[in-house]
């Protein structure tokens, strides 16, 4: 067997309340696998929203997977496939207007994009592959489509390194001795540049607090790379493409439960400026967003939509809760 390509997958949650979480993962993706259950009507609300998110993130390479075909008859599968084709062409999208959206910025943004789908979607010419994940039916066809239809993007190895954090966690086990403790781990995908073992790095915006006047203060986190991992493979350096785990000397409590999700890791002094205030900079200025909202949803979403950036913004509203990261879905080739 010959290795043709190494592909990293991020599993996006399907539930619509986790749309912001999905957008954060989508910021590092090169292509999308849109999963549609064959035993349910198409489109489901979350399918419409995910397709809108794909449009927002400007992803051009999409493969539609019609899953669970083993649960229905052949005639039903063919009819369902026709409904998927009609859906991605935009002919069945108008009913979305009747769905109930919480008008946070990300959901309002998704809804505005859904309304534009009447004339067609970004997935209009995408292949529809019937599969059964449980029985592993047609998985070889999916692999073939990934290799042949999704090109390897041009990577930037010369610019300053910049990694979008889509996961962060504490790898220490409960009850570990002090001398056995390890620093926090940040997981994500490198957008540009090369990260190397021993490199001094910083994470922005870092720790966001309030001063005595109620204004936000952002304190970047400085550390050093002690390990680089691609799955279980130890690396001496990491390049753009695929998912990378960056082991650091950061206090593990700062990385626990995805607390660094949406932030940017890079070389010291090479990351964009941090913006603070009630609203982000003008649209003509590129920026990375660090937002905080009353319900947590707005925060994650704006971070995600704008995470290609060149700066960071922190709002003045305090977050009460934060949606948990549950993976994300898509193919990023390296």
N, C-alpha and C positions, 0 to 999 in steps of 0.2 A: 504494500500500500504506500502511495506517495503523498506526502503532505503538500497540498496546493496553496492553502491559505489558512491563517489563524484568525478566527472571528470571535469577538467578545459580544455577549448578549446582556442586555439590561432589561429585566422584566418589569413592565409598567403596570401598576394596579389598574383594574378596569372600572372600579367604582367611581362615580362622577365626583364624589366629595374629595377624591385624591387626585384630581386633575392637576393641581399645582405641583404635586409631587412628581407626576409624570413629566410635566414641562421641564422641571429641573434636570431630570435624566435625559430628556430629549436634546438638551443643549450640547451634549457631547456625541451625538449619534450621527452616523453617515447614511443610514437607511432605516426603513421601518418594516416590520412584519405586522400587518393588521390582522388580528385574530377574530374570526366571526364564528359563533356557535351555530352549527347547522340545524340544531333542534330548537332554535328560537327564531322569532321573526326578525327580519332585518329591515331597517336599522334599529338597534337598541339605543337608548339615549347616550350611553357611554361610548358607543361606536361613533356616533355623530360628533361627539366632543373630541374624541381622539383624532378623528380625521381633521377636525378644525385645528387641533394642536399641531398636527403634521404640517398643515398649510402655514401656520404661524411661524414654525421653525424652519420653513423653506426647505423641507426635505423632498428631494426629487425622485428617490429610488424607493419604491414601495412594492411589497409582495403581499397579496391578500391570501390568508389561509382560512379555508372553510373547514373548520374542525368538527369532530364528532359525526362524521358521515356514516359511521358504523351503527348509529342509533336510528337512522331513518332509511326509508326505501329509496331506490334509485330515482324514481320519478320525483319524489319529494326533494332529493338532493339537487336534481336538475332545475326544478322550480325555484329552489332557494338560491341557487347560483345565479339565475336570471334576476332575482330580486337584488342580489348584491351588485350585479352589473348595472342595474337601473339606479341603485342608490349612489354609486360612485360617479355616475354620469350627471347626478343632480336632479333627476326627475321626481324623486320622492322625498325631497328635503324640506318642502314648505311646512310640513306638519311640525317641524322643530319649533316654529314660532309659538306653538301652544304649550311647550314644555315650561316648567317652572324653574327659572334660574335665580340663584342668589346673586345679586348684582355687585359682587366684588369685582375689582378691575379685571382679574383674569377671566372670569366667567362672562363679563360683558364683552371682553375682547373676543373670546371664543364665539359668542353668539353673533357678533357682527360678521365674523368670518363665515359662519354657517349660513347666514342669509345670502352670501355671495355665491354659494354652491349651486344655485339654480342653473347656472350656465355651464356647470361642469366642475369636477374636483381634480386635485392633483393626482388622485389615484385612478383617473378615468381609463388610462391605458395599461394599468397594472394587471399582471396575470392573477387569476384566481385558482389556487391549488387546493383540491379536496384532500384532506388528510384525516387520520385518526391518530392523535398523539398517544392514546392509550395502547393501541395495537401497533404503533410505529408504521402505519400505512402511509406510503408516499413521502416519507421523510427524505429518502434519497433524491426525490424530485425537488424538494425544497432546497437541499444542499446544492443541487445543480443550478437552480435559479439564482441562488446567492452568489455562486462563483461566476456565472455567465452574465447576469443582469446588473450586478452591483459592482461598479468599477472601484479600484483602489484609489482613493483621493490623493492628490498631490500634497505631500507633507512638508512642513516648514521646519527644518532642523537647525537653521542658523539664527533665528530670532531668540530673544530672551525667553526662557522656559516659563510656561504658564499652564497650570492644571486646574480644571474646574472640579471642585469637590462634590461628588454626588452621594458619598457615604462617608461616615466617620464612626469609629468605634474604639472601645477599650478591650484589648485582647487579654487582659489579666483575669485570672480565675479568682473567685471569692476565696479569701483566706490566704492569698499568696504572701510570702514573706517580703519584707521591704527590699532586700537585696535582689529579689527575683522580679520586681516590678519592671514592666516595659512601658515605653511612651505610647501615646495615642497613635492610631493609624488613620490616614486619610486616603480614601479610595476615589478614583475618578479617571478622567482621560486627559492626556496632555494635548493641548491645542497647538502648541508651538514649542520649539526648542528641545533641549535634552536635559533630563535630570540625572545626576550622578550621585553615587554613594559619597557621603561626607560633605555634600554641598550645603552651605548655609542658606536657609530659606525663610520666607515670611508668609503669613497667611493674613489676607485682608478681606473685610474690614476688621476681623479679629473679635475681640471682646467689646461688646457694645454696652455702655452704662450711661447713667444720667448724672450730671453734675448738680451742684446746689441750686442752680437756676432752672433746672428741668431740661437743659439742652443735652442732646445725645453726644457722647464721647466715644470714639472708636480707638481702641488700642490694638494695633497689629500684633500678631503672635510670631515670635522669632524662635527658630529651632534649627536643627541639623538633621539631615537624612541619614538614618542608620541602616535601613533595609529598603530594598525595592523588590516587589513581588509581582509576577504576572501569573495568576492562579497559584500553583505551588512551586513555580520556578524562581529561584533567586537570581537577581539581575545585578550587574555592575553599573548599568546605566539604562535609562528608559527613554523611548522616543515616542513621538505622536502616533496615535492609533491604538485601539484596544484599551482595556481597563487595567489600571496599575494601582497597586497598593503601596503607599508610601509610609514606611515606619519612621517615626520621629522621636524626639525626646520631649515632646509636649506633655504637659500634665494630662494623664488619661481621662480625668473627669471632664476636661474641656471637649474631648472627642466622643464621649459616651452618648449613645442614643442619637446618633446623627446630628449632633449639635453644630457641626461645621458645614453641614450641607448648604450648597449655594455659594460658599466662599471661594476665593481664588488663592492658589498656592504658587509661589514663584521665587525667583532669586531676590535677595535682599536689595531694596532700593530700585527695583525694576518694575514693580507693579504700579498700576494706575492710581491716581489720586482718589481719596475717599471723600464723597460728598455727603453732607448732612443737611437736613432741612425738611420742610413740609412736602416738597415735591422734587422729583429728579431734575437734572439739568435739561436744557432745551433739547429737542429731538435731534438737532444737527450735531450734537456732541455725543460721542460714544461713551458709554459708561457701564460699569458692573453694578448691579443693584443689591443693596442689603436693606430689606424693608422689614417693618414690624407692624402687624395689624391686630385688631381686637380679637379676631378669631383664629389667627395664625395662617389662614388660607391666602390672604392677600400677600402676606410676607413672602411665602414660598413661591408664589406664582410670578411676581414681578422679578424676583431674583432670577428665576428660570428663564423667562422670556428675554431678559436682557443680559444673560450671563456670558455673551460673547465679548463684551465690553472693553472698556479701558478706564474704569473708575468705579467707585462704590458709593452708594447712597444709603443713609439710615434715616428712617422717618422718626417723627417725634411720638408716635403712638406705641404703647407698650403691648407686647404679645402676652396673651393669657395662656394660650395653648399652642402646641406645634404639632402638625400632622406628622405621623411617623413615616419614615421612608420604608417602602416595601419592595424594593428592587426597581425595575423599569424595563422597557422592551425594545430591543432593537439591535441591529447588527453594526458593529464598528470594526472595520478590518485593519489589520496591521501587516 
